[in-house]
């Protein structure tokens, strides 16, 4: 099975060449992706994206990789600049394509509604075009509407609310029940249309009998209703304020007793464990390596370099061995405890151990036993 996946077909040629060059550098160094991530400070997932052409590596990562692999950073940076320009051009073309698609969709949507709106405007609405209906008294003029639907009457001067005029008031004038349900069309008794709920007037004119008193009553009712609403809100606000004030002293007394250690600490994105939860787990898989780790102590055992890697974010430490031979063993142990985590060097010529929980870096001690028989530990 090949080590690298095929690069995407849609990659720009310059970006493809740059990604291939990065792969060759990693292959020549003999390092695994996990080792590259640990030495450069960028996560293993990020390097997989860089090397598979799914994301362009930042310039800082490229310079660090050149230092780790012993490559001239000037030449690698030049290739990165060309790839970065090609990547920007690809993104610009993608954005322009998406914008054109959105404009086409918007035009298509507007085209769907345009003819309907124009047709409605010319014909006066669906099913419209009927003549205006008039009451028998010749008072108010109706508004054209669909067939079999009672026409409505536009406002004529002082039109009272329908609910304020009971049926039968003012010598039997008013709104009939069926007319109230159909939009409040006034009826005429032969002498004129009673659109104002008052006494009869001349033909074609609204009555003016008891209109103003009804309007005053409605205004008083509205004012009383609003005053009641405001009063209720004031009472509710006062109750809430007094309830919160009574609890304030108890809450203040309880705050110093809170134990922040009872809840799990908030971890950065990508970090999946902290403290004792990290014991025995892979530091790279848990997101504790890279930018969240540093070397706090090291020692040479033969040609192999032994390091104590500590992550304050995760509250854990682990041991790493580099420049080693297959079969060499590295260990990490927390001072004063019997728990030991081990790692064995494979064909990558380096290895690291699972983590042990520590509160500070000085609590961790790394040791190695080489296949040649040499042993050594950090201070």
C-alpha positions in Angstrom: 0.0 0.0 0.0 1.6 3.4 -1.0 2.4 5.8 1.8 0.7 8.8 0.1 -2.7 9.3 -1.4 -3.1 10.5 -5.0 -3.3 14.3 -5.1 -6.7 15.8 -6.2 -7.1 16.2 -10.0 -8.3 19.8 -9.7 -5.1 21.0 -8.0 -3.3 23.8 -9.8 0.0 22.5 -11.3 2.1 24.8 -9.1 0.3 23.7 -6.0 0.6 20.0 -7.0 4.4 20.4 -7.6 4.8 22.1 -4.2 2.9 19.3 -2.4 5.0 16.7 -4.2 8.2 18.5 -3.0 7.0 18.4 0.6 6.3 14.7 0.3 9.8 14.1 -1.1 11.4 16.0 1.8 9.5 14.0 4.4 10.4 10.7 2.6 14.1 11.6 2.5 14.1 12.6 6.2 12.8 9.2 7.2 10.4 10.8 9.7 6.8 9.7 10.2 4.0 12.3 9.9 3.6 12.1 13.7 7.3 12.9 14.2 7.1 15.8 11.7 4.1 17.2 13.7 5.9 16.8 17.0 9.0 18.6 15.8 7.4 21.4 13.8 4.7 22.3 16.3 1.8 21.6 13.9 -0.7 18.8 14.5 -0.6 15.5 12.6 -4.0 16.2 11.1 -2.7 19.5 9.7 0.3 17.9 8.1 -1.9 15.2 6.5 -3.9 18.0 4.9 -0.8 19.8 3.7 0.8 16.8 2.2 -2.4 15.5 0.6 -3.1 18.9 -1.2 -6.3 19.6 0.7 -4.8 22.7 2.4 -1.9 25.0 1.7 0.6 25.0 4.5 1.4 28.3 6.2 4.8 29.8 5.5 6.0 29.3 9.1 5.3 25.6 8.9 7.3 25.4 5.7 10.3 27.2 7.2 10.2 24.9 10.3 10.0 21.8 8.1 13.1 23.0 6.2 14.9 23.3 9.4 13.9 19.8 10.6 14.8 18.1 7.4 18.0 20.1 6.8 16.7 21.8 3.6 17.6 25.2 2.3 14.5 27.3 3.4 15.1 29.9 0.7 14.4 27.6 -2.2 11.4 26.0 -0.3 10.0 29.4 0.5 10.2 30.5 -3.2 8.2 27.4 -4.2 5.7 28.2 -1.4 5.2 31.8 -2.7 4.4 30.5 -6.2 2.0 27.9 -4.8 0.3 30.5 -2.6 -0.4 32.8 -5.6 -1.8 29.9 -7.6 -4.0 28.9 -4.6 -5.3 32.5 -4.3 -6.2 32.5 -8.0 -8.1 29.2 -7.7 -10.1 30.6 -4.7 -10.9 33.8 -6.6 -12.2 31.7 -9.6 -14.3 29.6 -7.2 -15.8 32.7 -5.6 -16.6 34.3 -9.0 -18.3 31.1 -10.1 -20.4 30.9 -6.9 -21.4 34.5 -7.3 -22.5 34.0 -10.9 -24.6 31.0 -9.7 -26.3 33.0 -7.0 -27.1 35.9 -9.5 -28.6 33.4 -11.9 -30.7 31.8 -9.2 -31.9 35.3 -8.1 -32.8 36.3 -11.6 -34.7 33.0 -12.1 -36.6 33.5 -8.9 -37.6 37.1 -9.9 -38.6 35.9 -13.3 -41.1 33.4 -11.7 -42.9 36.2 -9.8 -42.7 38.9 -12.4 -45.5 37.8 -14.9 -47.9 36.9 -12.0 -47.5 40.3 -10.4 -48.0 42.1 -13.7 -51.1 40.1 -14.6 -52.6 40.7 -11.2 -52.0 44.4 -11.5 -53.7 44.7 -14.8 -56.7 42.5 -14.0 -57.3 43.8 -10.5 -56.5 40.5 -8.7 -57.4 36.9 -9.4 -61.0 36.5 -10.3 -61.5 40.3 -10.0 -63.1 42.7 -12.4 -66.6 42.8 -11.0 -68.5 46.0 -10.7 -68.8 47.8 -7.4 -71.8 46.9 -5.3 -73.9 49.7 -3.8 -76.4 49.6 -1.0 -80.1 50.2 -1.8 -79.9 53.7 -0.3 -77.1 54.9 -2.6 -74.8 55.8 0.3 -71.2 54.3 0.2 -69.6 52.8 -2.8 -68.3 49.2 -2.6 -65.0 47.9 -3.8 -64.8 45.4 -6.6 -64.0 41.9 -5.6 -64.4 38.2 -6.5 -67.7 36.7 -7.4 -70.0 35.3 -4.7 -68.1 37.4 -2.1 -69.7 40.3 -0.2 -68.1 43.6 -1.3 -66.5 45.8 1.3 -67.2 49.4 1.9 -64.3 51.9 2.1 -64.1 54.3 5.1 -66.7 57.0 5.0 -66.0 59.8 7.4 -66.5 58.6 11.0 -67.0 54.9 10.7 -67.6 53.3 14.1 -66.2 49.9 15.2 -68.5 47.0 14.4 -68.4 45.6 17.8 -69.5 48.9 19.4 -72.9 48.9 17.6 -75.3 46.2 18.9 -77.9 44.9 16.6 -81.2 46.7 16.9 -79.9 50.0 18.4 -81.2 53.3 17.1 -84.8 52.4 16.0 -83.7 49.0 14.7 -80.9 50.3 12.6 -77.4 48.7 12.7 -75.6 45.7 11.2 -77.4 42.5 10.5 -75.6 39.3 11.7 -75.0 38.0 8.2 -73.6 41.4 7.2 -71.3 41.6 10.2 -69.8 38.3 9.2 -69.4 39.4 5.6 -67.4 42.5 6.4 -69.9 44.9 8.0 -71.9 46.1 5.0 -74.5 48.6 6.1 -78.1 48.1 5.0 -80.6 50.6 4.0 -84.2 50.9 5.1 -85.4 52.8 2.1 -84.7 56.2 3.5 -80.9 56.0 3.4 -77.9 53.9 4.3 -77.0 53.8 8.1 -73.3 53.4 7.8 -72.5 55.3 11.0 -74.8 53.5 13.3 -76.9 56.6 14.0 -80.3 57.8 13.0 -81.5 57.8 9.4 -80.2 60.6 7.2 -80.8 61.7 3.7 -80.5 59.1 0.9 -76.9 58.2 0.2 -75.6 59.9 3.4 -74.5 58.2 6.7 -76.5 58.8 9.8 -75.1 61.1 12.5 -77.2 60.3 15.5 -75.1 58.7 18.2 -71.6 58.5 16.6 -69.7 60.9 18.8 -70.8 59.4 22.1 -69.9 55.9 20.9 -66.5 57.1 19.9 -65.9 58.7 23.3 -67.0 55.5 25.0 -64.5 53.5 22.9 -61.7 56.0 23.8 -62.5 55.6 27.5 -62.5 51.8 27.2 -59.2 51.9 25.3 -57.6 54.2 27.9 -58.8 52.1 30.8 -57.5 48.9 29.1 -54.1 50.5 28.5 -54.0 51.8 32.1 -54.8 48.3 33.4 -52.0 46.7 31.3 -49.5 49.3 32.5 -50.5 48.7 36.1 -50.2 45.0 35.7 -46.7 45.3 34.3 -45.6 47.6 37.1 -46.8 45.1 39.7 -45.0 42.2 37.9 -41.8 44.2 37.7 -41.9 45.1 41.4 -42.5 41.5 42.4 -39.6 40.3 40.3 -37.3 43.1 41.7 -38.2 42.3 45.3 -37.7 38.5 44.7 -34.3 39.1 43.2 -33.3 41.5 46.0 -34.3 38.9 48.6 -32.1 36.3 47.0 -29.2 38.6 46.4 -27.7 38.2 49.9 -28.0 34.4 49.8 -26.4 34.3 46.3 -23.5 36.5 47.4 -22.9 34.3 50.5 -22.9 31.2 48.3 -20.4 32.5 45.7 -17.2 32.2 47.8 -18.2 28.5 48.5 -18.2 27.6 44.8 -15.7 24.9 43.9 -14.4 25.6 40.3 -12.5 22.3 40.4 -15.7 20.3 40.4 -16.3 21.0 36.7 -14.0 20.0 33.9 -11.5 22.7 32.8 -12.2 24.3 29.5 -9.7 22.9 26.9 -8.7 24.4 23.6 -10.1 23.1 20.4 -8.6 19.7 19.5 -7.4 18.9 23.0 -9.3 15.9 24.3 -8.0 15.2 27.9 -6.5 16.8 30.9 -4.7 15.5 34.0 -5.4 11.9 35.1 -7.6 11.4 32.0 -4.5 11.6 29.9 -2.6 8.8 31.6 -1.8 6.0 29.2 -3.1 7.8 26.1 -1.3 8.9 22.9 -0.3 12.6 23.2 -0.7 13.2 19.4 -4.2 11.5 19.3 -5.3 13.6 22.3 -4.1 16.8 20.8 -1.5 17.5 23.5 1.5 17.7 21.2 2.5 20.3 18.7 2.0 23.9 19.9 0.8 22.7 23.3 4.0 20.8 24.2 7.7 21.7 24.9 10.9 19.9 25.8 11.8 20.5 29.5 14.7 18.1 29.9 17.0 16.0 27.6 20.0 13.7 27.8 22.1 11.7 25.2 22.4 8.0 25.6 24.9 6.8 23.0 23.8 8.4 19.8 20.1 8.6 20.9 18.5 11.7 22.3 16.1 11.3 25.2 13.6 14.1 25.9 10.9 14.9 28.5 8.0 16.5 26.7 5.5 18.4 28.9 2.1 19.9 28.1 0.8 22.4 30.6 -2.5 22.5 28.8 -3.1 18.7 29.2 -1.3 18.5 32.6 0.8 15.5 31.4 4.2 14.5 30.2 5.7 11.8 28.0 9.2 10.7 26.8 10.6 10.9 23.3 13.6 9.2 21.7 15.2 10.3 18.4 18.2 9.2 16.4 17.7 5.7 17.8 17.9 2.2 16.4 15.0 -0.2 16.0 14.4 -2.1 19.3 15.6 0.8 21.6 13.2 1.4 24.5 12.2 4.7 26.1 10.2 5.1 29.4 8.5 7.9 31.3 7.7 7.8 35.0 6.2 10.3 37.5 8.4 10.8 40.5 7.2 8.9 43.6 4.9 6.6 41.7 5.2 3.1 40.3 3.4 3.8 37.1 5.6 3.6 34.0 4.7 4.2 30.3 7.0 2.7 27.6 7.6 3.1 23.9 9.8 1.1 21.4 11.6 2.4 18.4 10.5 1.0 15.1 11.6 1.6 11.5 11.1 5.4 11.8 14.1 5.6 14.2 12.2 7.5 16.8 9.4 6.8 19.3 7.5 8.3 22.1 5.6 6.9 25.1 2.0 7.3 26.3 1.4 10.1 28.8 1.5 10.3 32.6 -0.3 12.9 34.6 1.9 15.5 36.3 1.3 18.9 37.8 4.7 20.3 36.7 7.4 19.2 34.3 10.0 18.4 37.1 7.8 15.5 38.3 8.5 13.5 35.1 11.7 11.5 34.5 12.6 9.9 31.1 14.9 6.9 30.7 16.1 4.7 27.8 17.6 1.3 27.3 19.3 0.8 24.0 19.4 -2.5 22.2 23.2 -2.2 22.4 23.0 -2.3 26.2 23.4 1.3 27.2 21.1 3.0 29.6 20.5 6.6 30.8 17.9 8.9 32.3 17.2 12.6 32.6 17.8 14.4 35.8 
